[in-house]
Amino acid sequence: MKGIVFNALEAMISRRFGEDYLEGVYERAGFEEDTLPFVGPATYPDQLLLDFVGAFALVSGEPADDILRRFGEFCFPKLAEIFCKTGTMPETATEMLRATEGEIHTEVRKLDPEAMPPLIHLEEQLGGRSLLRYQSERRLCPFFEGLLQGLANHYGCTVEFEKLSCMKSGADACSYSVGFGDHGRHIS
């Protein structure tokens, strides 16, 4: 997992609770001296993120999946900012979902063959809804669900999704029926 993800989680915690609280989460996670600080372009073991979220859950009393959803929503603007630097921002939320796999993750895999971005497949269906598949060895579906909300916030629209299957329950991918209000209208 890239350090930029850890940096975003640090920012979310410190903005909401302050630097002292963040230090308490570090202590609870039992991070070694050489672990901190997280460096944006560096790569860290996935388990460190799970330990970080788990420590935050213990300190805050919030369920880890709720934290991951909120974190995904918080993280989306930073990820969109990175995309804007490398390409033209898609005009709708649906186009952004298509670009995620078609452009962003394809480039990530070319630049770093050991990177493991999730596979995201969007299949438009009748009635303004789409079938969305999320597949990742990390199984961070709550984080992905938060990213969907962050995506909708970014495009100034609403999102409704229903989870149809989940990797945590044995499915090969998480599947969602997704609909965007105003179909992910254009950014002004």
N, C-alpha and C positions, 0 to 999 in steps of 0.2 A: 504494500500500500504506500502510495506517495506521501511524502511529508506534508504536502499542501493540505491533505485531508486532515491530518493531525493538527496543523496550524488553524484550520477552520474550526475544529472542535474546541481548541484552546480559546479561540476568539469568542465562540458562542458562550462558553462557560464564564470567561472573565467579564464579558459584557453584561451578562445576567446577574452574576454573583460577586464579581471582583477578583483581583489577583490573589488575595489570601485564600479564598475559597478554592481557586484553581490549584494552588500549592497543596492544599489539603487533599484534593483528588489525586495529585501526583503521588503523595505519600501513601494514600490508600491503595493505589495501583502497584506500589512497590517498585517503581521504575529505578533502575540502576543509574548511577551518576553519569555513565557514558551514554545513556539513552537520550537525555535531555541536553540541549534543546532539540526539538524536531526541526529538521532543515527541509524546506519546501521541495526541492528537487530530489532529495534522497529517497531511497526506498526502505521501508521498514516491514518486519514480519506482520502479517495480518493479525496475529494473536495480540500484538501490542494495542491495536485499535480496540479489539474486544475487551482487553484488560482495562483500557482507558474508560470505555463506556460502562463496563461493569463497576469500576470504582466510582464513577459519577453516579450510577444508579444506587449504590450503597450509601454514598454520602447524601444524596438528595432525597432518597426514598421513592424515586420515580421508577417505574418499570423500564428496563433497558430498551424494549421495543418502542416505547413512547419517546425515549430520548433519541433513538435512531431516526424516528420519523421527523421529529422536530429538527434534528441535525440535518437531515436531507433537505428540508425546506430552507433552513438557514444557509446551507452550502450552495444551493443552486445559483444564486447571483454571482458567486465567485467563479464557478465553473462556466457560466455564460460569459463572464468577462474574459476568461481565457480564450473561449471560442471566438469572441469578437476580435481578438488580436490576431487570430490565425485565418479567419474567413469571414464571409458575409453572414450576418445574423439572419436566420430564417424569419419569414414574416409572420408565421403562425406557430402555435404550440405543436400542432400536428407535424408541421414541416421540421420543427426542431427535433422531435422524436425520431423522424426518419433520418435526419442529418447525424444524430448521435451515433447510430451504427454505421450508416453509409459513409460518413466522412470522418468523424472524430475518432471513434474506436478503431477504424481501419488504419488511420494514421498513427495512432498510439501503438498498435501492434507492429507497424513497419519500423517505427523509431526504437521500440524496445520489445524485442521478441519474447522477453520473459514477462512482459506486462500481462495482466489478466483482467482487462476490462470486461464487464458483463456483455453477453449477447442480448441485444434488444431487437425484437421484430414486431413491427406494427402492420396489421392487416385491416384495412378499412372495410367496414361492413355497411349494410343499409341502415337507415335510421339515424345517421350521425354518430354512431358508436363505432369503436374499433376493438379488435382483439389485439392485446398487447402481451408479448411474452418477454419475460426477464429470466435469464439463465446465468448463473454465476456460481463458481466454486465457493465463493465467500458466503453465499446465502444471506445477503443483507437486504432481504425484501422490505423490511420496515424502512430502511434508509432510502431505497428506491421509491417507496410510496411517498415519503417526504419530498423527494426530488420532483415527483409528479405535482405535488401541491406547490412547490417553489416554481416550477415551470408555469403553472396556471397563474400564479401571482405575478410573475415576470411579464406575462402577456396580457395581464388585466382581464382574465376570464375565469370562469369557474371550471372545476374538474370534478367529475363523479366517476368513481371506479368501484367495481365489484370484483373481489378476488375469486377466481374460479378454481384454481389449483395452486398448490404451494410446494416448493422443494423441501421445506421442513417436514412435510407430511408424506414424502416419498415420490412426489412428481418430479419429472426431469427438468421442469421449469415452472416458474410462477406465471400463471395466466390471469389476465384481467380483462374485463369488459370496461372500456373507457369511453367517456364522452366529455367533450369540452363545451361549455356554454359559449356561444358566439363562435364555436369551432376554433377557438384559439385566435381571436381576432388580431388584426395587424397592430403593431406597436406604433404609437404616434410619435 
